[in-house]
Amino acid sequence: MRFSVYQESHIGGRKVNQDRMGYSFTRDAILLLLADGMGGHIMGEMAAAIAMQTIGSLFQQQAQPMIGRPERFMEDSFLSAHQEIHRYRQMNGLPETPRTTIVACLIQNGHAYWAHCGDSRLYWIRNGQILLRTKDHSRIETLIAQGKVDASERHTHPDRNKLFNCLGAPNAPIVELSRRATLQPGDVIMLCSDGLWAVLPDHMLAQRLHDHTIVRAVPELIRSAADIAGKQSDNVTALALMWEGDDNIDDSSVISTNTLPIGSVTTTIQAPMAEGETAAAAAEADIFDDAEIEKAIAEIRSAIHKSSRITTTKS
Protein backbone atom coordinates (compact mmCIF):
# COMPACT_ATOMS: atom_id res chain seq x y z
CA MET A 1 0.00 0.00 0.00
CA ARG A 2 1.08 3.56 -0.67
CA PHE A 3 -0.55 6.60 0.90
CA SER A 4 0.01 10.03 2.42
CA VAL A 5 -1.52 10.89 5.79
CA TYR A 6 -1.72 14.02 7.92
CA GLN A 7 -3.53 14.94 11.13
CA GLU A 8 -3.86 18.12 13.17
CA SER A 9 -6.02 19.54 15.96
CA HIS A 10 -6.60 23.05 17.33
CA ILE A 11 -8.09 23.80 20.73
CA GLY A 12 -10.06 26.77 19.37
CA GLY A 13 -11.67 28.95 22.01
CA ARG A 14 -12.19 26.14 24.51
CA LYS A 15 -10.28 25.48 27.74
CA VAL A 16 -9.81 21.79 26.94
CA ASN A 17 -9.34 19.97 23.64
CA GLN A 18 -11.81 17.08 23.77
CA ASP A 19 -11.02 15.89 20.23
CA ARG A 20 -8.77 12.89 19.61
CA MET A 21 -7.48 11.48 16.33
CA GLY A 22 -4.95 8.89 15.20
CA TYR A 23 -4.10 6.15 12.74
CA SER A 24 -2.52 2.70 12.70
CA PHE A 25 -1.29 0.58 9.83
CA THR A 26 0.12 -2.85 9.13
CA ARG A 27 1.57 -4.02 5.83
CA ASP A 28 -1.91 -4.49 4.36
CA ALA A 29 -4.43 -2.49 6.43
CA ILE A 30 -4.91 1.09 7.66
CA LEU A 31 -7.22 2.32 10.41
CA LEU A 32 -8.15 6.01 10.73
CA LEU A 33 -9.94 7.18 13.88
CA LEU A 34 -11.40 10.45 15.14
CA ALA A 35 -13.45 11.06 18.29
CA ASP A 36 -15.05 14.26 19.60
CA GLY A 37 -15.79 14.20 23.34
CA MET A 38 -19.19 15.70 24.02
CA GLY A 39 -18.91 18.92 26.01
CA GLY A 40 -22.50 18.79 27.23
CA HIS A 41 -21.54 15.91 29.52
CA ILE A 42 -18.70 15.40 31.99
CA MET A 43 -15.20 14.37 30.89
CA GLY A 44 -15.86 14.16 27.17
CA GLU A 45 -12.10 14.06 26.54
CA MET A 46 -11.90 10.86 28.60
CA ALA A 47 -14.65 9.19 26.56
CA ALA A 48 -12.84 10.15 23.35
CA ALA A 49 -9.51 8.82 24.63
CA ILE A 50 -11.04 5.53 25.81
CA ALA A 51 -12.76 5.03 22.45
CA MET A 52 -9.53 5.66 20.55
CA GLN A 53 -7.50 3.34 22.75
CA THR A 54 -10.07 0.53 22.68
CA ILE A 55 -10.63 0.51 18.91
CA GLY A 56 -6.93 1.05 18.18
CA SER A 57 -5.93 -1.85 20.42
CA LEU A 58 -8.45 -4.20 18.80
CA PHE A 59 -7.08 -3.28 15.37
CA GLN A 60 -3.54 -4.01 16.47
CA GLN A 61 -4.63 -7.37 17.86
CA GLN A 62 -6.69 -8.47 14.85
CA ALA A 63 -4.94 -7.01 11.78
CA GLN A 64 -2.73 -10.00 10.90
CA PRO A 65 -1.99 -8.22 8.61
CA MET A 66 -5.62 -7.56 7.54
CA ILE A 67 -8.98 -7.58 9.29
CA GLY A 68 -10.95 -10.71 8.39
CA ARG A 69 -14.46 -9.21 8.51
CA PRO A 70 -14.24 -5.41 8.24
CA GLU A 71 -17.91 -4.60 8.92
CA ARG A 72 -18.04 -6.93 11.90
CA PHE A 73 -14.81 -5.44 13.25
CA MET A 74 -16.23 -1.92 13.05
CA GLU A 75 -19.43 -2.80 14.85
CA ASP A 76 -17.81 -4.94 17.54
CA SER A 77 -15.01 -2.45 18.26
CA PHE A 78 -17.46 0.45 18.62
CA LEU A 79 -19.56 -1.57 21.06
CA SER A 80 -16.42 -2.53 23.00
CA ALA A 81 -15.47 1.15 23.26
CA HIS A 82 -18.98 1.98 24.49
CA GLN A 83 -18.69 -0.70 27.18
CA GLU A 84 -15.24 0.54 28.24
CA ILE A 85 -16.60 4.05 28.73
CA HIS A 86 -19.36 2.70 30.96
CA ARG A 87 -16.75 0.66 32.85
CA TYR A 88 -14.83 3.87 33.51
CA ARG A 89 -17.93 5.52 34.99
CA GLN A 90 -18.50 2.56 37.29
CA MET A 91 -14.86 2.39 38.38
CA ASN A 92 -14.83 6.06 39.29
CA GLY A 93 -18.35 6.44 40.67
CA LEU A 94 -19.25 9.23 38.25
CA PRO A 95 -22.78 10.70 38.34
CA GLU A 96 -23.10 10.16 34.58
CA THR A 97 -21.19 8.47 31.78
CA PRO A 98 -18.83 10.52 29.60
CA ARG A 99 -19.84 10.54 25.95
CA THR A 100 -18.17 10.92 22.58
CA THR A 101 -18.87 10.82 18.89
CA ILE A 102 -16.69 8.54 16.78
CA VAL A 103 -15.87 8.00 13.10
CA ALA A 104 -13.52 5.34 11.75
CA CYS A 105 -12.25 4.18 8.37
CA LEU A 106 -10.56 0.88 7.56
CA ILE A 107 -8.68 0.51 4.27
CA GLN A 108 -7.38 -2.79 2.88
CA ASN A 109 -7.15 -4.46 -0.55
CA GLY A 110 -7.82 -1.08 -2.14
CA HIS A 111 -11.23 -0.84 -0.48
CA ALA A 112 -12.46 1.47 2.27
CA TYR A 113 -15.02 0.69 4.96
CA TRP A 114 -16.21 3.25 7.46
CA ALA A 115 -18.56 3.60 10.41
CA HIS A 116 -19.71 6.40 12.68
CA CYS A 117 -21.83 7.37 15.66
CA GLY A 118 -22.77 11.03 16.05
CA ASP A 119 -21.72 14.03 13.98
CA SER A 120 -18.00 13.55 13.44
CA ARG A 121 -17.81 13.16 9.67
CA LEU A 122 -16.01 11.27 6.95
CA TYR A 123 -15.61 12.77 3.46
CA TRP A 124 -14.65 10.70 0.38
CA ILE A 125 -13.31 13.09 -2.25
CA ARG A 126 -12.17 12.47 -5.84
CA ASN A 127 -10.92 15.17 -8.23
CA GLY A 128 -12.32 17.93 -6.02
CA GLN A 129 -15.78 16.37 -5.83
CA ILE A 130 -17.37 14.84 -2.73
CA LEU A 131 -18.40 11.32 -3.67
CA LEU A 132 -19.91 10.72 -0.25
CA ARG A 133 -20.00 12.07 3.27
CA THR A 134 -21.49 10.53 6.37
CA LYS A 135 -24.88 11.77 7.57
CA ASP A 136 -24.90 13.23 11.07
CA HIS A 137 -26.89 11.42 13.72
CA SER A 138 -28.50 14.64 14.80
CA ARG A 139 -31.95 16.11 15.28
CA ILE A 140 -31.42 18.64 12.50
CA GLU A 141 -30.46 15.98 9.91
CA THR A 142 -33.57 13.99 10.83
CA LEU A 143 -35.76 17.06 10.36
CA ILE A 144 -34.13 17.79 6.99
CA ALA A 145 -34.61 14.18 5.85
CA GLN A 146 -38.28 14.38 6.85
CA GLY A 147 -38.73 17.58 4.87
CA LYS A 148 -39.66 19.57 7.98
CA VAL A 149 -36.61 21.87 7.79
CA ASP A 150 -34.74 23.25 4.79
CA ALA A 151 -31.13 22.20 4.37
CA SER A 152 -30.09 25.87 4.44
CA GLU A 153 -30.93 25.89 8.17
CA ARG A 154 -28.36 23.19 8.96
CA HIS A 155 -25.93 25.62 10.62
CA THR A 156 -28.44 27.96 12.28
CA HIS A 157 -31.32 25.81 13.52
CA PRO A 158 -31.66 25.71 17.36
CA ASP A 159 -31.59 21.89 17.31
CA ARG A 160 -28.36 21.65 15.28
CA ASN A 161 -26.29 20.46 18.28
CA LYS A 162 -28.71 17.79 19.48
CA LEU A 163 -27.39 14.26 18.83
CA PHE A 164 -29.33 11.03 19.20
CA ASN A 165 -26.38 8.63 18.83
CA CYS A 166 -22.96 8.44 20.48
CA LEU A 167 -20.73 6.22 22.60
CA GLY A 168 -21.38 6.35 26.35
CA ALA A 169 -25.12 7.03 26.28
CA PRO A 170 -27.45 4.87 28.42
CA ASN A 171 -28.55 2.92 25.35
CA ALA A 172 -26.23 0.94 23.10
CA PRO A 173 -25.03 2.98 20.09
CA ILE A 174 -26.35 2.51 16.58
CA VAL A 175 -23.24 1.84 14.48
CA GLU A 176 -23.89 3.07 10.95
CA LEU A 177 -21.75 1.11 8.48
CA SER A 178 -20.82 2.05 4.94
CA ARG A 179 -20.82 -0.13 1.89
CA ARG A 180 -17.43 -1.20 0.58
CA ALA A 181 -15.89 1.63 -1.43
CA THR A 182 -13.25 1.05 -4.12
CA LEU A 183 -10.48 3.65 -3.97
CA GLN A 184 -8.60 5.14 -6.90
CA PRO A 185 -5.15 6.79 -6.78
CA GLY A 186 -5.61 10.40 -5.75
CA ASP A 187 -8.75 9.77 -3.67
CA VAL A 188 -8.84 11.58 -0.35
CA ILE A 189 -10.51 10.30 2.81
CA MET A 190 -10.92 12.98 5.50
CA LEU A 191 -12.27 12.53 9.01
CA CYS A 192 -13.13 15.71 10.93
CA SER A 193 -14.95 17.04 13.97
CA ASP A 194 -17.83 19.51 13.79
CA GLY A 195 -15.42 22.30 14.71
CA LEU A 196 -14.33 22.13 11.06
CA TRP A 197 -17.37 21.20 9.00
CA ALA A 198 -19.80 23.42 10.93
CA VAL A 199 -17.74 26.48 9.98
CA LEU A 200 -16.46 25.76 6.46
CA PRO A 201 -18.82 24.67 3.65
CA ASP A 202 -18.35 21.29 2.03
CA HIS A 203 -17.32 22.73 -1.32
CA MET A 204 -14.47 24.63 0.32
CA LEU A 205 -13.20 21.50 2.05
CA ALA A 206 -13.26 19.57 -1.22
CA GLN A 207 -11.64 22.33 -3.27
CA ARG A 208 -8.82 22.95 -0.80
CA LEU A 209 -8.02 19.24 -0.61
CA HIS A 210 -7.99 19.10 -4.41
CA ASP A 211 -5.80 22.17 -4.93
CA HIS A 212 -3.15 21.31 -2.33
CA THR A 213 -1.49 18.33 -0.74
CA ILE A 214 -3.12 17.13 2.46
CA VAL A 215 -0.03 18.25 4.39
CA ARG A 216 -0.78 21.82 3.32
CA ALA A 217 -4.57 21.69 3.01
CA VAL A 218 -5.42 20.26 6.44
CA PRO A 219 -3.60 22.89 8.55
CA GLU A 220 -4.94 25.67 6.30
CA LEU A 221 -8.51 24.43 6.76
CA ILE A 222 -8.09 24.15 10.52
CA ARG A 223 -6.65 27.66 10.80
CA SER A 224 -9.43 29.05 8.61
CA ALA A 225 -12.16 27.45 10.73
CA ALA A 226 -10.59 28.61 14.00
CA ASP A 227 -10.09 32.15 12.68
CA ILE A 228 -13.65 32.46 11.36
CA ALA A 229 -15.21 31.14 14.56
CA GLY A 230 -12.92 33.30 16.71
CA LYS A 231 -13.33 33.14 20.47
CA GLN A 232 -16.39 30.93 20.07
CA SER A 233 -14.47 28.32 18.11
CA ASP A 234 -14.98 24.70 19.05
CA ASN A 235 -12.04 22.27 18.98
CA VAL A 236 -11.08 21.82 15.32
CA THR A 237 -9.62 18.48 14.23
CA ALA A 238 -9.01 16.69 10.94
CA LEU A 239 -7.24 13.56 9.76
CA ALA A 240 -6.79 13.07 6.01
CA LEU A 241 -5.34 10.32 3.85
CA MET A 242 -4.56 10.42 0.13
CA TRP A 243 -4.58 6.99 -1.46
CA GLU A 244 -1.76 6.23 -3.88
CA GLY A 245 -2.46 2.54 -4.49
CA ASP A 246 0.45 0.20 -5.13
CA ASP A 247 2.48 1.88 -7.88
CA ASN A 248 6.16 2.60 -7.35
CA ILE A 249 6.33 6.37 -7.86
CA ASP A 250 9.32 7.69 -5.91
CA ASP A 251 7.87 10.33 -3.58
CA SER A 252 9.34 10.97 -0.14
CA SER A 253 5.98 12.21 1.18
CA VAL A 254 4.28 8.88 0.45
CA ILE A 255 4.32 6.05 2.97
CA SER A 256 4.89 2.58 1.49
CA THR A 257 4.06 -0.46 3.58
CA ASN A 258 5.29 -3.06 1.12
CA THR A 259 8.44 -3.84 3.11
CA LEU A 260 6.77 -4.07 6.52
CA PRO A 261 6.94 -7.55 8.06
CA ILE A 262 3.76 -9.40 8.91
CA GLY A 263 2.99 -8.84 12.59
CA SER A 264 4.28 -5.26 12.75
CA VAL A 265 2.06 -2.26 13.49
CA THR A 266 2.90 1.43 13.16
CA THR A 267 0.58 3.75 15.06
CA THR A 268 -0.04 7.23 16.42
CA ILE A 269 -2.72 5.76 18.70
CA GLN A 270 -1.76 4.64 22.18
CA ALA A 271 0.01 1.29 22.33
CA PRO A 272 -1.98 -1.85 23.19
CA MET A 273 -2.97 -2.35 26.83
CA ALA A 274 -0.74 -4.26 29.18
CA GLU A 275 -2.08 -7.56 30.49
CA GLY A 276 -4.80 -6.89 33.04
CA GLU A 277 -5.07 -3.20 32.18
CA THR A 278 -8.40 -1.71 31.16
CA ALA A 279 -8.78 0.74 28.29
CA ALA A 280 -10.11 3.30 30.75
CA ALA A 281 -6.99 3.12 32.90
CA ALA A 282 -4.69 3.25 29.89
CA ALA A 283 -6.54 6.24 28.44
CA GLU A 284 -6.45 8.10 31.76
CA ALA A 285 -2.69 7.69 31.94
CA ASP A 286 -2.19 9.01 28.42
CA ILE A 287 -4.98 11.53 27.96
CA PHE A 288 -2.93 14.74 27.95
CA ASP A 289 0.06 13.40 25.99
CA ASP A 290 -0.67 15.44 22.83
CA ALA A 291 2.94 16.62 22.61
CA GLU A 292 4.18 13.06 22.84
CA ILE A 293 1.73 11.98 20.15
CA GLU A 294 2.96 14.67 17.77
CA LYS A 295 6.56 13.68 18.54
CA ALA A 296 5.71 10.07 17.72
CA ILE A 297 4.13 11.13 14.42
CA ALA A 298 7.28 13.03 13.45
CA GLU A 299 9.48 10.08 14.39
CA ILE A 300 7.35 7.65 12.36
CA ARG A 301 7.49 9.85 9.26
CA SER A 302 11.22 10.44 9.61
CA ALA A 303 11.93 6.76 9.98
CA ILE A 304 9.79 5.77 7.00
CA HIS A 305 11.11 8.47 4.70
CA LYS A 306 14.82 8.24 5.53
CA SER A 307 15.43 4.51 5.91
CA SER A 308 13.84 1.15 5.56
CA ARG A 309 14.06 0.56 9.31
CA ILE A 310 11.02 1.53 11.37
CA THR A 311 9.91 1.10 14.97
CA THR A 312 7.43 -1.76 15.10
CA THR A 313 5.34 -3.55 17.67
CA LYS A 314 5.49 -7.32 17.29
CA SER A 315 2.30 -9.25 17.84
C-alpha positions in Angstrom: 0.0 0.0 0.0 1.1 3.6 -0.7 -0.6 6.6 0.9 0.0 10.0 2.4 -1.5 10.9 5.8 -1.7 14.0 7.9 -3.5 14.9 11.1 -3.9 18.1 13.2 -6.0 19.5 16.0 -6.6 23.1 17.3 -8.1 23.8 20.7 -10.1 26.8 19.4 -11.7 29.0 22.0 -12.2 26.1 24.5 -10.3 25.5 27.7 -9.8 21.8 26.9 -9.3 20.0 23.6 -11.8 17.1 23.8 -11.0 15.9 20.2 -8.8 12.9 19.6 -7.5 11.5 16.3 -4.9 8.9 15.2 -4.1 6.1 12.7 -2.5 2.7 12.7 -1.3 0.6 9.8 0.1 -2.8 9.1 1.6 -4.0 5.8 -1.9 -4.5 4.4 -4.4 -2.5 6.4 -4.9 1.1 7.7 -7.2 2.3 10.4 -8.1 6.0 10.7 -9.9 7.2 13.9 -11.4 10.5 15.1 -13.4 11.1 18.3 -15.0 14.3 19.6 -15.8 14.2 23.3 -19.2 15.7 24.0 -18.9 18.9 26.0 -22.5 18.8 27.2 -21.5 15.9 29.5 -18.7 15.4 32.0 -15.2 14.4 30.9 -15.9 14.2 27.2 -12.1 14.1 26.5 -11.9 10.9 28.6 -14.6 9.2 26.6 -12.8 10.1 23.3 -9.5 8.8 24.6 -11.0 5.5 25.8 -12.8 5.0 22.5 -9.5 5.7 20.6 -7.5 3.3 22.8 -10.1 0.5 22.7 -10.6 0.5 18.9 -6.9 1.1 18.2 -5.9 -1.9 20.4 -8.4 -4.2 18.8 -7.1 -3.3 15.4 -3.5 -4.0 16.5 -4.6 -7.4 17.9 -6.7 -8.5 14.9 -4.9 -7.0 11.8 -2.7 -10.0 10.9 -2.0 -8.2 8.6 -5.6 -7.6 7.5 -9.0 -7.6 9.3 -10.9 -10.7 8.4 -14.5 -9.2 8.5 -14.2 -5.4 8.2 -17.9 -4.6 8.9 -18.0 -6.9 11.9 -14.8 -5.4 13.2 -16.2 -1.9 13.1 -19.4 -2.8 14.9 -17.8 -4.9 17.5 -15.0 -2.5 18.3 -17.5 0.5 18.6 -19.6 -1.6 21.1 -16.4 -2.5 23.0 -15.5 1.1 23.3 -19.0 2.0 24.5 -18.7 -0.7 27.2 -15.2 0.5 28.2 -16.6 4.0 28.7 -19.4 2.7 31.0 -16.8 0.7 32.8 -14.8 3.9 33.5 -17.9 5.5 35.0 -18.5 2.6 37.3 -14.9 2.4 38.4 -14.8 6.1 39.3 -18.4 6.4 40.7 -19.3 9.2 38.3 -22.8 10.7 38.3 -23.1 10.2 34.6 -21.2 8.5 31.8 -18.8 10.5 29.6 -19.8 10.5 25.9 -18.2 10.9 22.6 -18.9 10.8 18.9 -16.7 8.5 16.8 -15.9 8.0 13.1 -13.5 5.3 11.7 -12.3 4.2 8.4 -10.6 0.9 7.6 -8.7 0.5 4.3 -7.4 -2.8 2.9 -7.1 -4.5 -0.5 -7.8 -1.1 -2.1 -11.2 -0.8 -0.5 -12.5 1.5 2.3 -15.0 0.7 5.0 -16.2 3.2 7.5 -18.6 3.6 10.4 -19.7 6.4 12.7 -21.8 7.4 15.7 -22.8 11.0 16.0 -21.7 14.0 14.0 -18.0 13.5 13.4 -17.8 13.2 9.7 -16.0 11.3 6.9 -15.6 12.8 3.5 -14.6 10.7 0.4 -13.3 13.1 -2.2 -12.2 12.5 -5.8 -10.9 15.2 -8.2 -12.3 17.9 -6.0 -15.8 16.4 -5.8 -17.4 14.8 -2.7 -18.4 11.3 -3.7 -19.9 10.7 -0.3 -20.0 12.1 3.3 -21.5 10.5 6.4 -24.9 11.8 7.6 -24.9 13.2 11.1 -26.9 11.4 13.7 -28.5 14.6 14.8 -31.9 16.1 15.3 -31.4 18.6 12.5 -30.5 16.0 9.9 -33.6 14.0 10.8 -35.8 17.1 10.4 -34.1 17.8 7.0 -34.6 14.2 5.8 -38.3 14.4 6.9 -38.7 17.6 4.9 -39.7 19.6 8.0 -36.6 21.9 7.8 -34.7 23.3 4.8 -31.1 22.2 4.4 -30.1 25.9 4.4 -30.9 25.9 8.2 -28.4 23.2 9.0 -25.9 25.6 10.6 -28.4 28.0 12.3 -31.3 25.8 13.5 -31.7 25.7 17.4 -31.6 21.9 17.3 -28.4 21.6 15.3 -26.3 20.5 18.3 -28.7 17.8 19.5 -27.4 14.3 18.8 -29.3 11.0 19.2 -26.4 8.6 18.8 -23.0 8.4 20.5 -20.7 6.2 22.6 -21.4 6.4 26.3 -25.1 7.0 26.3 -27.5 4.9 28.4 -28.6 2.9 25.3 -26.2 0.9 23.1 -25.0 3.0 20.1 -26.4 2.5 16.6 -23.2 1.8 14.5 -23.9 3.1 10.9 -21.8 1.1 8.5 -20.8 2.1 4.9 -20.8 -0.1 1.9 -17.4 -1.2 0.6 -15.9 1.6 -1.4 -13.2 1.0 -4.1 -10.5 3.7 -4.0 -8.6 5.1 -6.9 -5.1 6.8 -6.8 -5.6 10.4 -5.8 -8.8 9.8 -3.7 -8.8 11.6 -0.3 -10.5 10.3 2.8 -10.9 13.0 5.5 -12.3 12.5 9.0 -13.1 15.7 10.9 -15.0 17.0 14.0 -17.8 19.5 13.8 -15.4 22.3 14.7 -14.3 22.1 11.1 -17.4 21.2 9.0 -19.8 23.4 10.9 -17.7 26.5 10.0 -16.5 25.8 6.5 -18.8 24.7 3.6 -18.4 21.3 2.0 -17.3 22.7 -1.3 -14.5 24.6 0.3 -13.2 21.5 2.0 -13.3 19.6 -1.2 -11.6 22.3 -3.3 -8.8 22.9 -0.8 -8.0 19.2 -0.6 -8.0 19.1 -4.4 -5.8 22.2 -4.9 -3.2 21.3 -2.3 -1.5 18.3 -0.7 -3.1 17.1 2.5 0.0 18.2 4.4 -0.8 21.8 3.3 -4.6 21.7 3.0 -5.4 20.3 6.4 -3.6 22.9 8.5 -4.9 25.7 6.3 -8.5 24.4 6.8 -8.1 24.1 10.5 -6.7 27.7 10.8 -9.4 29.0 8.6 -12.2 27.4 10.7 -10.6 28.6 14.0 -10.1 32.1 12.7 -13.7 32.5 11.4 -15.2 31.1 14.6 -12.9 33.3 16.7 -13.3 33.1 20.5 -16.4 30.9 20.1 -14.5 28.3 18.1 -15.0 24.7 19.0 -12.0 22.3 19.0 -11.1 21.8 15.3 -9.6 18.5 14.2 -9.0 16.7 10.9 -7.2 13.6 9.8 -6.8 13.1 6.0 -5.3 10.3 3.8 -4.6 10.4 0.1 -4.6 7.0 -1.5 -1.8 6.2 -3.9 -2.5 2.5 -4.5 0.5 0.2 -5.1 2.5 1.9 -7.9 6.2 2.6 -7.4 6.3 6.4 -7.9 9.3 7.7 -5.9 7.9 10.3 -3.6 9.3 11.0 -0.1 6.0 12.2 1.2 4.3 8.9 0.4 4.3 6.0 3.0 4.9 2.6 1.5 4.1 -0.5 3.6 5.3 -3.1 1.1 8.4 -3.8 3.1 6.8 -4.1 6.5 6.9 -7.5 8.1 3.8 -9.4 8.9 3.0 -8.8 12.6 4.3 -5.3 12.8 2.1 -2.3 13.5 2.9 1.4 13.2 0.6 3.8 15.1 0.0 7.2 16.4 -2.7 5.8 18.7 -1.8 4.6 22.2 0.0 1.3 22.3 -2.0 -1.8 23.2 -3.0 -2.3 26.8 -0.7 -4.3 29.2 -2.1 -7.6 30.5 -4.8 -6.9 33.0 -5.1 -3.2 32.2 -8.4 -1.7 31.2 -8.8 0.7 28.3 -10.1 3.3 30.7 -7.0 3.1 32.9 -4.7 3.3 29.9 -6.5 6.2 28.4 -6.4 8.1 31.8 -2.7 7.7 31.9 -2.2 9.0 28.4 -5.0 11.5 28.0 -2.9 14.7 27.9 0.1 13.4 26.0 -0.7 15.4 22.8 2.9 16.6 22.6 4.2 13.1 22.8 1.7 12.0 20.2 3.0 14.7 17.8 6.6 13.7 18.5 5.7 10.1 17.7 4.1 11.1 14.4 7.3 13.0 13.5 9.5 10.1 14.4 7.4 7.7 12.4 7.5 9.9 9.3 11.2 10.4 9.6 11.9 6.8 10.0 9.8 5.8 7.0 11.1 8.5 4.7 14.8 8.2 5.5 15.4 4.5 5.9 13.8 1.1 5.6 14.1 0.6 9.3 11.0 1.5 11.4 9.9 1.1 15.0 7.4 -1.8 15.1 5.3 -3.5 17.7 5.5 -7.3 17.3 2.3 -9.2 17.8 
